Amino acid sequence: MPAGDEARPGLLRFIRYAFPPNRLGYCGGDDNDTLWGYALEGLTDAGLPPLLTKFVGAVPYLQLIARANGIADPFDVRVVEAYWIGNELLERVEVRQLYHALLARVGDQLTGRAREWVLRKAPAGARPHHSFHVFDVWRHLGQPAATLSSLDSCRIGWGRVVAVVGNQLVVERQPVVYRDGQLALQTAERTVVDRQVDGRGLVDGAQPGDWVALHWGWACEILTDRQRQRLERYTLHHLALANETV
């Protein structure tokens, strides 16, 4: 548990989104209880950054965004928001920077057509956003198996809260579907997502009408309208890019 240090909001915000897949054993180290403790207490210390660098899928994108924007800390809260939600920092990453980052990321893991497909997304307009990683990079790497359901769960979604029911929220969200051979967002439907562990969570203030970010069946944080719009815009952008090589 953290103690005696001033909070670094970027580290804590990263945990909000990294906690759900880490809880399922999909990424990061075996530190889920520790990460949860940091998030609940809202404090950080020198022991936290080494735990977050174990998220080897996300951290290279943070480093790229920070470097392209002249930001020293890859866990700066603006950088963390850019990767998970989307903001203007993404637009300052040059094509060549993303291309070379992708080459380093997948150059030895993908071959043939899949490698070509992923690398050419940089000049096609991809941004170092989590939706791009899910719909193109992770989909071709296929770990775990990139089924339609897992693609939908892994991308950061958004949902409007309909009801608060114990440790869960009822939300209206648009799932990713295959329609006419293309990835698309379906009409919004109601689903139940987790918000707490043992009566404590990160969106305890969520009320009906609020927008919340969703990751692997978990409510990560309450979104402003602007954040929700940005998340939707980057998600649709990268769905369109993914459809070029579905």
C-alpha positions in Angstrom: 0.0 0.0 0.0 1.3 3.5 -0.7 2.2 5.8 2.1 3.6 9.2 2.6 4.0 10.5 -0.9 2.2 13.2 -2.9 -0.1 11.7 -5.6 1.0 11.7 -9.2 -2.3 11.9 -11.1 -1.0 10.3 -14.3 0.1 7.1 -12.5 -3.3 6.8 -10.7 -5.2 7.5 -13.9 -3.2 4.8 -15.7 -4.2 2.3 -13.0 -7.9 3.0 -13.7 -7.6 1.6 -17.2 -4.9 -1.0 -16.6 -6.5 -2.6 -13.5 -9.4 -4.5 -15.3 -7.2 -6.5 -17.8 -4.5 -7.0 -15.1 -7.2 -8.4 -12.8 -7.9 -11.0 -15.6 -4.3 -11.8 -16.0 -4.0 -10.3 -19.5 -1.3 -7.8 -19.1 1.1 -6.3 -16.5 2.6 -8.2 -13.6 1.1 -10.1 -10.7 0.4 -6.9 -8.7 -3.3 -6.4 -9.0 -4.0 -6.1 -5.3 -1.2 -3.6 -4.9 -2.3 -1.5 -7.8 -5.9 -1.5 -6.5 -4.6 -0.3 -3.1 -2.7 2.6 -4.8 -5.8 3.6 -6.7 -8.2 3.5 -3.8 -5.8 5.5 -1.5 -5.1 8.0 -4.2 -1.4 8.2 -3.3 1.8 7.2 -5.1 5.3 6.4 -4.1 8.6 5.3 -5.7 7.4 1.7 -5.8 4.5 2.4 -8.2 6.2 3.3 -11.5 8.2 0.0 -11.7 4.8 -1.9 -11.4 3.3 0.1 -14.3 6.3 -0.4 -16.6 5.3 -4.1 -16.7 2.4 -3.1 -19.0 4.6 -3.6 -22.0 1.7 -3.2 -24.5 0.8 0.3 -23.3 4.0 1.9 -22.0 5.8 2.1 -25.4 2.9 4.2 -26.7 3.1 6.5 -23.6 6.8 6.9 -24.2 6.2 7.8 -27.9 3.5 10.3 -27.1 5.6 12.0 -24.4 8.7 12.1 -26.6 6.8 13.6 -29.6 5.4 16.3 -27.3 8.6 17.2 -25.4 7.1 15.8 -22.1 9.7 14.2 -19.8 7.3 11.9 -17.9 5.5 9.2 -20.0 3.0 8.9 -17.1 2.2 12.6 -17.3 -1.6 12.8 -16.9 -2.0 14.4 -20.3 -0.1 11.6 -21.9 -2.1 8.9 -20.1 -5.3 10.6 -21.2 -4.1 10.8 -24.8 -3.5 7.1 -25.0 -6.6 5.8 -23.3 -9.1 8.5 -24.2 -7.5 10.8 -26.8 -6.5 14.4 -26.9 -4.4 16.9 -29.0 -1.1 15.2 -28.0 -1.8 12.4 -30.5 -1.9 14.8 -33.4 1.7 15.9 -32.7 3.1 12.4 -33.2 4.7 12.3 -36.6 4.1 9.5 -39.1 7.8 8.5 -39.1 7.8 8.4 -35.3 4.8 6.0 -35.1 6.1 3.9 -38.0 9.4 3.3 -36.3 7.7 2.6 -33.0 5.5 0.1 -34.7 8.5 -1.5 -36.4 10.2 -1.9 -33.1 7.0 -3.2 -31.5 5.9 -5.8 -34.1 8.8 -6.1 -36.5 9.9 -9.4 -35.0 6.5 -10.7 -34.0 4.6 -10.3 -37.3 5.6 -11.5 -40.8 4.2 -11.3 -44.3 0.9 -9.6 -45.0 0.1 -8.9 -41.3 3.3 -7.1 -40.8 2.8 -5.0 -43.9 -0.8 -4.2 -42.9 0.1 -2.9 -39.4 3.1 -0.9 -40.5 1.2 0.9 -43.3 -1.4 2.2 -40.9 1.0 4.9 -39.7 1.1 6.7 -43.1 -2.6 5.9 -43.5 -3.4 8.1 -40.5 -3.2 6.0 -37.4 -2.6 7.6 -34.0 -0.9 6.0 -30.9 -4.3 5.5 -29.3 -5.5 2.4 -27.5 -8.2 1.8 -30.1 -5.5 1.6 -32.8 -3.5 -0.9 -30.7 -6.6 -3.1 -30.2 -8.2 -3.0 -33.7 -4.9 -3.4 -35.6 -1.8 -4.3 -33.6 -3.3 -6.5 -30.9 -5.8 -8.1 -33.4 -3.0 -9.3 -35.6 -0.8 -10.4 -32.7 -3.8 -12.3 -31.4 -2.8 -12.6 -27.7 -5.2 -13.6 -26.2 -7.3 -14.7 -29.1 -8.6 -11.6 -30.7 -12.2 -12.6 -31.1 -14.9 -10.1 -31.7 -16.0 -10.3 -28.1 -12.4 -9.7 -26.8 -11.9 -6.8 -29.3 -15.0 -5.2 -27.9 -14.0 -5.8 -24.3 -10.4 -4.6 -24.8 -11.1 -1.3 -26.5 -12.1 1.6 -24.2 -15.8 2.0 -24.6 -18.2 4.5 -23.3 -21.6 4.0 -21.7 -24.3 6.2 -20.2 -25.3 5.1 -16.7 -28.9 4.0 -16.4 -28.9 2.7 -12.9 -26.6 2.0 -9.9 -27.2 -1.5 -8.5 -24.9 -2.5 -5.7 -21.4 -3.1 -6.9 -22.4 -2.7 -10.5 -23.7 -0.1 -13.0 -26.3 -0.7 -15.7 -25.1 1.3 -18.7 -26.2 1.8 -22.3 -23.2 1.2 -24.6 -22.6 0.4 -28.3 -20.9 -2.9 -28.8 -18.5 -3.6 -31.7 -20.0 -6.0 -34.3 -19.3 -7.4 -37.7 -21.7 -5.9 -40.2 -21.4 -6.8 -43.9 -17.9 -7.9 -43.4 -16.8 -4.7 -41.6 -16.3 -3.7 -37.9 -18.9 -1.3 -36.7 -20.6 0.1 -33.7 -24.0 -1.4 -33.0 -27.0 0.5 -31.7 -26.7 1.1 -28.0 -27.9 -1.7 -25.7 -28.1 -2.1 -21.9 -25.4 -4.1 -20.1 -24.1 -4.5 -16.6 -20.5 -3.6 -15.6 -18.5 -3.8 -12.4 -17.7 -0.6 -10.4 -16.5 -1.9 -7.0 -14.5 -4.5 -5.2 -15.7 -5.2 -1.7 -17.8 -2.1 -1.7 -15.0 0.3 -2.9 -14.4 1.5 -6.4 -13.2 4.3 -8.6 -16.5 5.7 -9.9 -18.5 5.7 -6.7 -19.9 9.1 -7.6 -21.4 7.9 -10.9 -25.1 8.6 -11.2 -27.7 7.9 -13.9 -27.1 10.1 -16.9 -23.3 10.2 -16.4 -20.9 8.9 -19.1 -18.3 6.3 -17.9 -15.3 4.8 -19.7 -15.4 1.0 -19.9 -12.7 -1.6 -20.1 -13.1 -5.4 -19.9 -16.5 -5.1 -18.2 -15.3 -2.5 -15.7 -16.2 1.2 -15.2 -12.9 3.1 -15.1 -13.8 6.8 -14.7 -16.6 9.3 -15.2 -16.1 11.1 -18.6 -16.9 14.7 -19.5 -18.9 15.2 -22.7 -15.7 16.4 -24.4 -13.8 13.3 -23.3 -16.5 11.0 -24.5 -16.6 12.8 -27.8 -12.9 12.5 -28.3 -13.0 8.8 -27.3 -15.7 8.2 -29.8 -13.9 10.1 -32.6 -10.6 8.2 -32.2 -12.5 4.9 -31.9 -14.4 5.5 -35.1 -11.3 6.7 -36.9 -9.4 3.5 -36.0 -12.4 1.2 -36.8 -12.3 2.7 -40.3 -8.6 2.1 -40.6 -9.0 -1.5 -39.3 -11.7 -2.1 -41.9 -9.2 -1.5 -44.7 -7.5 -4.8 -43.7 -10.3 -6.9 -42.1 
